[in-house]
Amino acid sequence: MIRRTRPVAGAIALLAALTAGIAFPAGAAAGEPTGQDAPKVDLVLDVSGSMRARDIDGQSRMAAAKQAFNEVLDATPEEVQLGIRTLGADYAGDDRKEGCKDTAQLYPVGPLDRTEAKTAVATLAPTGWTPIGPALLQAADDLDGGDGSKRIVLISDGEDTCAPLDPCEVAREIAAKGIGLTIDTLGLVPNAKLSRQLSCIAEATGGTYTSIEHQDELTDRVNELVDRAAEPVVTPVATEGAGSCDKAPVLRSGLYTDREEFGQQRWYRVELFAGQELRASVSVAADRAVRPDHGVLMRAVTVHGREIVRGEATGSGRTDVASTGLRYPKPENDDDSGKPAAETVCLGVTTSFSADAGVKTTPGLPLELTVDVVDGPDDAADVASFGLGRGWWLLGALIVTGFLAGLVWGWLSRWRVAVWRTN
């Protein structure tokens, strides 16, 4: 059994497409790479006054960011269209309303002219406020259009100063547009509050958060994210689970999307042959306000209802995605008939999300399902044996170890008592 409480970055990013209710072509192959347009990346840099602090390798945060940007621009793949947006770079006054409008496109998203982009970066100087929310909204517009991958890389050293436009809610709104955009965040010398905010922004779109304390870390991480944008986009295939196993759709290996109502159970079927192993995972995204306590349960059962194995995860509201998974190896066929022993495995997904009155419950929460059928391990056994799954051998080892430890402890205790009596 696999238990996970955090989403896998690559898979959850695709939930945004389902959030908008896009219908994928029925004939599309599960997990087929798509995206003919050039990948786009918008680097969003915090240029607020706090970037003057000199605590990154003996230089200011702004100087470290400039150096990192120059190295990133040199290494950007030719096929990537890259742009640079700033926040807090122009307005140095005390008017909060004006400060929260301070975001501008320093270099437009498009084919990269390295010399021009470096010249633009060289002009930056730490100035004003930290309008992260408005900057993200504008960056999403910068990347609008086309079906290639889209990625925002946000670099900041402080939390947003323009609430109530919560940047985490802005990220959720961007995900709900279904434009397949991922936001990755990097925190320069972050504190706990900044880390929470940047983590929330990234998780809302299936992105990643990274804490940065050194200039070379910043360079390496931004380079990695820009290179990742050039990788092919994998489009999940829309499916519709059923209320019972006998009516459930049969899935092959691939990536699938669905929607699940609050407290609903959805069923899917997978055909598994002797000697194969089923690996499945599910992620459910909270694309609206839900109560903090929630969970997701995934079960593999036989067509007769016997549970084979399960995976489950719970959440406390700190993340917007709940994920879990499971594995089931089907043993080799023991008879000599030569017939392939096929088994229908029913995958059931149940959620325990709930919402306050007034929150829409339809459409259901976006769900992403990964199914992978591979060659199983040698001598695969029934993982449902004794209800212990693959952990039966570990339990046996613990029992034997405990028994031997008890014998040794008892012998030592008797020896000490004997010595004490003798003396």
Number of C-alpha atoms within 10 A of each C-alpha: 17 15 15 17 17 17 23 15 16 14 18 25 22 26 29 27 22 27 26 15 16 13 12 15 9 10 7 12 15 20 16 14 13 13 15 12 14 19 26 27 29 27 24 25 26 31 27 27 17 19 23 16 15 14 15 18 12 10 13 17 27 24 20 22 23 20 18 20 23 18 16 20 18 13 13 19 16 11 15 21 23 26 23 23 25 27 31 26 24 20 19 16 11 10 10 15 9 12 23 24 18 23 28 18 18 20 21 17 20 18 14 20 11 15 11 10 19 18 12 13 18 13 9 16 17 22 20 24 31 29 27 32 25 20 27 26 15 15 27 20 11 21 25 13 10 14 16 22 26 25 26 29 26 26 24 28 24 23 19 22 17 19 11 9 15 17 25 23 18 19 23 22 17 22 26 21 17 17 24 25 26 31 27 24 26 24 23 26 17 19 13 7 11 19 22 16 19 29 23 24 30 28 28 30 31 27 25 24 21 19 19 20 16 16 19 15 14 24 20 13 17 23 20 13 16 26 16 15 23 21 13 15 22 18 22 26 23 20 20 15 22 16 14 14 23 12 12 19 16 16 17 17 17 19 26 24 26 22 23 21 18 18 15 14 18 22 23 24 25 21 15 21 21 19 19 21 20 22 18 24 21 27 26 27 24 21 21 16 14 17 14 16 13 19 22 24 20 25 21 26 19 16 14 9 11 11 15 20 24 23 22 23 20 21 20 12 15 12 20 25 28 27 28 26 25 20 22 26 24 24 20 18 15 9 8 6 8 8 9 12 16 13 14 15 24 27 23 22 27 19 23 16 22 18 14 10 7 6 11 11 16 10 12 17 22 23 23 25 23 21 20 16 20 14 13 18 14 11 11 17 15 16 20 17 13 10 13 15 18 19 15 15 11 11 12 11 12 12 12 12 12 12 12 12 12 12 12 11 12 12 11 12 12 11 12 12 11 11 10 9 8 7 6
